[in-house]
Amino acid sequence: MQRLTPKFIKKIQSMSKTQRWYELRSSLWPLPMIYTVLAVVAAFAAYGIEFGLQPALPLGSFFTADYALTEMIYSTLAYGILMIHAFTFNMILIVLTSFSGQFTPRVLFSFIADRRTLHAIGVFNLSYFYILISFFMLNSSISEYVIFPVLGVTAASVSAINFILFINHAAKWMQVANLTNNLNERSQKTITATNERDLQEHRPHPQKKYHLPQDSPVYSIASSSGGFLQLVDFKRLIAQAEKDGLVVYLERRVGDYLLEGDTLFSYQRYGETPNTPVNEQMYLQFLFIGHKKTEMQDMNFSVRKLTEIALKAIGNNEPSTAEDAIYRLAELISSISGTASHRPYLVDAKDEVRVVMKESTFAYYVYAAFSPIAEAAKKDIKITNRVLESLHLLADSLGGEAAGVCWHYAQSIARNFEGKMSFDHDRIQCFSYLRAVSEAAGQHEAFNSLMEELEKGEHLEKDTATASPVLYGHEQEREKAFSDA
C-alpha cells in the first residue's frame, strides 16, 4: 500500500492513465478518503437542517432529545464506532496474515483492492467522522435536537450492519474456493480489458502477409533504469511510430526484469520514410519500468498467483486446495489461449506494422502454470492426475496446436513421475487421461510408445496394490472402457 506523499504524487503524475488507475486501486486511502469527505459534508448539512429548518419539521416529540441526551448519544456512539473500526482493522490484519502464510503474499493486493473491502472501511470512516464532527457542533444553548439524534442513531446502525457484512465478506474470502474464483475472475477481467479492448483495433488480419523492413539498419535502445517492465502504452507507441515511420521491436515481455543498460526495444525505418531524427527518449516514456510486477498486462503474473497457491497447498499437505487451484489454472489458461493465438504484430490505422511484440505462446503459459506443480508433486499420483486431467480438459476444449502442446507436457509429466501407484484406481486414471490427451492431439502411436515405456518402469509394473475400490456391474464395464489401452 502507498502513502500519499509528494514523491508518490510525482510518481503518479508521470504514469500513464492505466498505470495511474492501477496504483490508485492498489492503495488503501482513496475510497475511504472519499467517504471521509462525505462525512464532513453530511455533518454540515445536518447542522444547517438542524438549526435552520428544524422548527418547520413536524417530527413530533418522539424524535426530539435535549442537549444532555444528544451529547451522551454522540459521545457513546463515537467510542463504540471507534471500537468497531479497531476490530475491523484487526480482522483485516488477520486475513492478510492468513493469506500470506497459507497461500501466497501475492494475493494480499487482491483482498485490499476488492471493492467490498474498501467500501466497508469507507462506511466506518463515514460513520465515525460524521459523529465526531457533529459532536463538536452541539450547542448547549439549543434545548431540543431532532436531526442530530436521528442521524447519529442511523450512522451507528449502519456501522453495526456493515460490521456484520464485513465479517461475512472476510470469512468468505478466506475460503479456498472463493479465493481462487476471485483471483480467476480478476485475471479474466484483466485479460479482457488489456488484451482485447485496448488492443483489438490494432490486431493484424490473421491471414494477411505483412512485410517488415529488410535493408534499413536496426537501432537498439537500452533501458535507463533497472526493474520490471510493468506496462507498455501501446496506443501512444503506435501513434508515435506511425508519425516517425518506424516499426518498433519489443525485446522484452511485460513482466521481464531488466538491468540498467539492457536492450529494451529496437526500431527500423521503412524505406520510404525520410531520414528525420528520432526522439528516442520519447519512446522510453511509453514503456514503464518499476520495482515490482503488476498484472495490468502481465498475464503470467496472474497465472503465477494460482500456481503458488497450489505449490503452498502441496507443501502443507492440502490436496483439496491444490486441486481447486489446478482447475482454476486450466480455466485461466483456456482464456489466455485466445490472446496467445494472436499474431505478435500491432498495426496502425493504415494496416502497417508498427510494433512487433516478443511472442508469448500457449506453450509458454502451460509450462509456467503446470510445470512447477508437476515437479513438486512428482511423487504424488493424485495431484499428478489432476494436472493430467487439466491438460485433458484443455486439449479437448481447444484442440488443434493447443492439444499438441498439452500432449507434449502430459508425456513429460508421465516420464518424470517418480512415485508409486498404490491403487489400481490411480493407475487407471493416469492412463485414461494420457490416452484422452493423445486422442485430442491425434497421437495414437505416440501414446502406445509411451505406454510401453512406462510399463517397463518398476513403479508402474510391480507396486500396484489390489486395495482399490470394489467395482460392481456396469462400473466394471465403464472402468474397463476408460482403461483399455
C-alpha positions, -999 to +999 in steps of 0.1 A: +000+000+000+012+035-009+011+066+013+001+100+000+035+117-002+049+143-026+072+116-040+042+093-046+022+122-062+051+129-085+053+092-094+016+091-101+017+121-124+045+105-145+025+074-152+001+065-180-037+067-173-039+029-170-009+026-146-021+056-126-055+039-121-039+006-111-016+023-085-046+042-070-066+009-068-036-007-050-037+020-023-059+018+007-066+055+011-085+068-020-120+053-015-120+057+024-109+093+018-140+099-004-162+086+024-145+109+049-152+139+027-189+127+025-189+126+063-178+162+065-205+172+040-232+152+059-222+168+092-225+204+079-257+195+060-272+182+093-261+213+111-278+235+085-310+215+087-310+213+125-305+250+132-322+263+100-351+241+091-358+221+122-386+243+136-406+237+104-402+199+105-433+181+120-414+152+135-431+152+169-417+147+204-408+111+197-377+120+177-366+150+199-339+149+225-325+176+248-289+187+248-277+164+276-292+133+259-279+142+225-244+148+239-245+115+257-257+097+225-229+111+204-201+105+229-212+069+234-216+062+197-182+078+189-165+054+213-185+024+201-179+030+164-142+036+171-141+002+187-158-015+158-133+003+135-104-012+156-119-047+153-123-043+116-086-034+111-076-062+134-097-086+112-080-073+081-046-080+096-057-115+105-069-121+069-037-107+054-015-128+077-035-159+068-033-152+031+005-146+033+012-177+054-013-202+040-014-192+004+009-166-011+017-129-004+007-121-040-030-124-031-028-096-005-034-069-031-065-088-044-081-086-009-072-049-003-083-038-038-116-057-035-144-031-037-163-046-008-133-043+015-127-007+006-164+002+009-166-015+043-137+006+056-152+037+039-185+032+057-168+030+090-149+063+082-182+079+072-200+070+104-171+078+128-161+112+113-197+123+109-204+116+146-171+131+157-177+163+137-213+166+147-204+161+184-184+194+183-213+211+166-236+206+195-246+238+213-258+239+249-279+270+241-302+248+220-326+229+242-340+204+218-325+184+188-342+164+162-318+158+132-287+151+151-301+123+173-318+106+143-287+107+121-265+097+149-285+066+157-288+059+119-250+061+115-244+037+144-270+013+129-253+014+095-219+007+112-233-023+130-248-038+099-216-030+079-195-048+106-216-080+102-214-078+064-176-073+066-172-103+088-192-124+063-171-110+034-138-117+051-149-152+061-159-160+025-127-146+011-107-170+033-124-200+018-102-216-008-129-220-035-139-183-032-103-171-031-093-190-063-125-180-080-120-143-072-084-144-084-096-161-116-123-136-122-099-107-116-075-122-141-102-127-167-112-090-164-075-080-168-072-102-200-104-087-214-095-051-206-059-051-216-055-075-244-089-074-261-105-040-256-073-019-257-055-037-285-084-051-306-083-022-331-046-028-336-047-065-342-035-076-377-055-096-401-050-133-393-044-143-430-027-112-444+011-114-451+029-083-437+063-071-449+089-056-425+119-035-434+148-056-448+177-033-457+174-005-432+196-006-401+184-016-367+188+007-338+188-006-302+176+014-272+188+005-237+168+007-205+176+038-185+169+021-152+166-014-137+134-032-127+104-050-141+088-039-173+053-032-159+034-016-188+036-007-224+014+022-236+007+006-270-017+033-283+008+061-279+037+039-290+019+030-323+008+067-329+044+079-325+059+051-346+034+059-373+044+096-371+081+087-374+076+060-400+091+032-378+085-003-368+093-010-331+106-044-319+099-050-282+129-071-270+113-079-236+079-092-224+059-073-199+070-088-166+106-094-176+133-080-153+160-057-168+192-042-156+202-007-165+217-007-200+199-039-211+182-036-245+146-027-241+135-023-277+148-017-312+135+000-343+138+002-380+127+027-406+105+019-435+124+026-468+101+054-480+104+073-447+126+104-448+157+103-426+145+126-398+158+124-362+140+101-338+134+112-303+144+080-285+137+095-251+101+099-260+097+063-268+112+054-235+083+072-219+059+047-234+075+018-215+071+019-178+097+001-155+091-003-118+104-023-088+075-048-088+054-070-111+019-059-118-010-077-135-021-049-158-006-066-189+014-094-174-008-125-177+019-147-164+017-128-131-019-139-128-010-175-136+018-174-111-005-165-082-027-196-087+004-217-092+019-205-060-013-213-041-012-249-055+025-252-045+019-239-010-010-264-006+012-293-017+038-283+008+012-280+036-004-314+026-037-298+015-046-317-017-081-302-020-067-267-021-041-277-047-068-294-068-090-263-068-061-241-078-052-265-107-088-264-120-088-226-119-055-226-137-070-247-165-099-222-168-074-192-169-052-209-195-082-215-216-090-178-216-054-168-223-052-192-253-073-167-273-048-139-267-017-162-272-030-172-306-029-137-319+000-128-342+027-108-325+021-077-346+002-044-339-008-023-368-019+013-373-050+027-389-034+021-424-027-015-416+010-010-414+030-030-388+042-006-361+050-029-332+064-064-331+060-079-296+081-107-281+059-137-285+043-154-256+029-187-269+003-210-254+031-234-246+048-207-226+017-203-203+011-240-200+047-245-189+045-216-164+013-229-149+018-266-146+055-275-147+062-262-111+032-281-098+042-313-116+077-310-103+065-305-067+040-334-070+062-359-089+058-384-061+021-377-055-001-395-081-033-378-070-020-343-077-003-355-108-036-370-121-053-336-115-026-319-137-031-345-164-069-341-161-065-303-166-043-309-197-070-333-210-097-306-204-076-280-223-068-304-251-104-314-255-118-279-255-091-261-276-079-288-300-055-281-328-020-270-319-030-264-283-039-301-280-004-310-293+012-287-266-009-304-239+002-339-252+038-328-251+036-318-214+015-348-205+043-370-218+069-351-199+049-353-166+043-391-171+080-397-178+092-377-148+068-392-123+088-409-095+061-420-071+043-453-067+007-460-078-005-478-048-040-483-061-055-495-094-078-466-095-049-441-096-032-461-124-065-463-144-070-425-141-034-418-151-036-439-182-071-427-192-061-391-190-029-397-211-049-415-237-076-388-238-049-361-244-032-382-271-066-387-289-073-350-288-038-344-303-041-372-328-010-390-313-022-426-310+011-442-319+030-419-296+006-430-268+013-466-274+050-460-274+047-441-241+027-469-225+054-494-235+080-471-220+061-466-188+053-503-183+090-510-181+092-489-150+090-509-117+068-483-101+041-490-127+046-527-130+050-541-095+038-516-070+001-516-078-019-530-049-052-548-050-068-525-024-086-504-050-123-497-047-145-527-055-165-522-087-199-538-094-219-544-126-218-516-151-190-499-131-166-526-142-175-521-178-172-484-176-137-485-159-126-511-185-137-488-213-116-460-199-086-480-191-085-504-221-052-492-236 
